[in-house]
Amino acid sequence: MEIIAKISRGTLMDQIYIPKNRFGLSVGSPVIIKPLEYEISIEKPYFYNIPSIEPIKFELVSKILPLIDKNIDNENIIITGSFLEKGFNFNDIDVIIIAKIIRIMLNS
């Protein structure tokens, strides 16, 4: 697992902030910090009105988003519905896609 973050200036020490919704790194885990050797563009998900999400759900969304990105340009993707509620009482994942161009037709 890799998390990319920026160094922030602190009062006594500089800091690196990482999201609480992460998979694979628990508090107290030893980590290695090293500079990136290449520039990378980062797309961070924005959580609205969701205090927390289970790490396995976050991992699932992280695998779904690249599949959508392969087929759709200039998109805004909204994941909604019972999937975002606490626990695992959902039957599907509701995805709303706002896009300008759709390369292929997605079947439901």
C-alpha positions as CSV (number, residue, x, y, z in Angstrom):
1,M,0.0,0.0,0.0
2,E,1.2,3.5,-0.8
3,I,-0.2,6.8,0.6
4,I,1.1,10.0,-0.9
5,A,1.0,13.1,1.3
6,K,2.7,16.5,1.6
7,I,4.9,17.7,4.4
8,S,3.3,20.4,6.5
9,R,5.1,23.0,8.6
10,G,4.5,22.5,12.3
11,T,5.6,24.7,15.2
12,L,8.1,22.3,16.7
13,M,8.4,19.6,14.0
14,D,7.2,19.3,10.4
15,Q,4.4,16.9,9.9
16,I,2.9,14.5,7.4
17,Y,-0.9,14.0,7.6
18,I,-2.5,10.8,6.2
19,P,-6.2,10.1,6.0
20,K,-8.0,8.2,8.8
21,N,-9.9,6.2,6.2
22,R,-6.9,4.0,5.1
23,F,-6.4,0.3,4.6
24,G,-3.3,-1.5,5.8
25,L,-1.7,1.1,8.1
26,S,-2.7,1.1,11.7
27,V,-1.7,3.6,14.3
28,G,1.8,2.8,15.6
29,S,2.9,1.0,12.4
30,P,6.5,1.7,11.3
31,V,6.7,3.4,7.9
32,I,9.4,4.6,5.5
33,I,9.3,8.2,4.3
34,K,11.2,9.0,1.1
35,P,10.8,11.6,-1.6
36,L,9.0,10.7,-4.9
37,E,11.3,10.4,-7.9
38,Y,8.5,11.4,-10.3
39,E,5.6,13.7,-10.3
40,I,2.2,12.1,-9.8
41,S,-1.3,13.4,-10.1
42,I,-3.5,12.5,-7.2
43,E,-7.2,12.2,-7.1
44,K,-8.5,12.1,-3.6
45,P,-12.1,11.1,-2.8
46,Y,-14.2,13.6,-0.9
47,F,-16.5,12.3,1.8
48,Y,-19.6,14.4,2.4
49,N,-21.5,13.8,5.6
50,I,-19.8,10.5,6.2
51,P,-17.9,10.4,9.5
52,S,-16.1,7.1,8.6
53,I,-16.1,4.3,6.1
54,E,-14.9,0.7,6.6
55,P,-11.5,0.1,5.1
56,I,-12.8,-2.8,3.0
57,K,-15.4,-0.6,1.5
58,F,-12.8,2.0,0.7
59,E,-10.6,-0.6,-0.9
60,L,-13.6,-1.7,-3.0
61,V,-14.3,1.8,-4.2
62,S,-10.6,2.2,-5.0
63,K,-10.9,-0.8,-7.4
64,I,-14.1,0.4,-9.0
65,L,-13.0,4.0,-9.8
66,P,-10.2,2.9,-12.3
67,L,-12.7,0.8,-14.2
68,I,-14.9,3.8,-14.6
69,D,-12.0,6.1,-15.5
70,K,-11.0,3.7,-18.4
71,N,-14.3,4.3,-20.2
72,I,-15.4,7.9,-19.3
73,D,-13.7,11.3,-19.7
74,N,-14.2,14.4,-17.5
75,E,-16.3,12.7,-14.9
76,N,-17.6,13.4,-11.4
77,I,-18.4,10.1,-9.7
78,I,-20.8,10.0,-6.7
79,I,-21.2,6.8,-4.7
80,T,-24.4,6.8,-2.7
81,G,-27.0,4.6,-1.1
82,S,-26.9,1.9,1.5
83,F,-23.3,1.0,0.7
84,L,-22.2,4.1,2.7
85,E,-24.1,3.1,5.8
86,K,-22.3,1.5,8.6
87,G,-22.1,-2.3,8.4
88,F,-22.5,-4.7,5.5
89,N,-26.3,-4.6,4.9
90,F,-26.2,-3.6,1.2
91,N,-27.0,-5.5,-2.0
92,D,-25.5,-3.1,-4.6
93,I,-23.3,0.0,-5.0
94,D,-25.2,3.0,-6.3
95,V,-22.9,5.0,-8.6
96,I,-23.9,8.4,-10.2
97,I,-21.6,9.5,-13.0
98,I,-21.6,13.0,-14.4
99,A,-19.7,13.1,-17.6
100,K,-19.3,15.0,-20.9
101,I,-18.3,12.0,-23.2
102,I,-19.0,8.3,-22.7
103,R,-16.8,6.2,-24.9
104,I,-18.8,3.0,-24.5
105,M,-22.3,2.2,-23.4
106,L,-22.3,0.7,-19.9
107,N,-24.9,-2.1,-19.4
108,S,-26.7,-2.3,-16.0
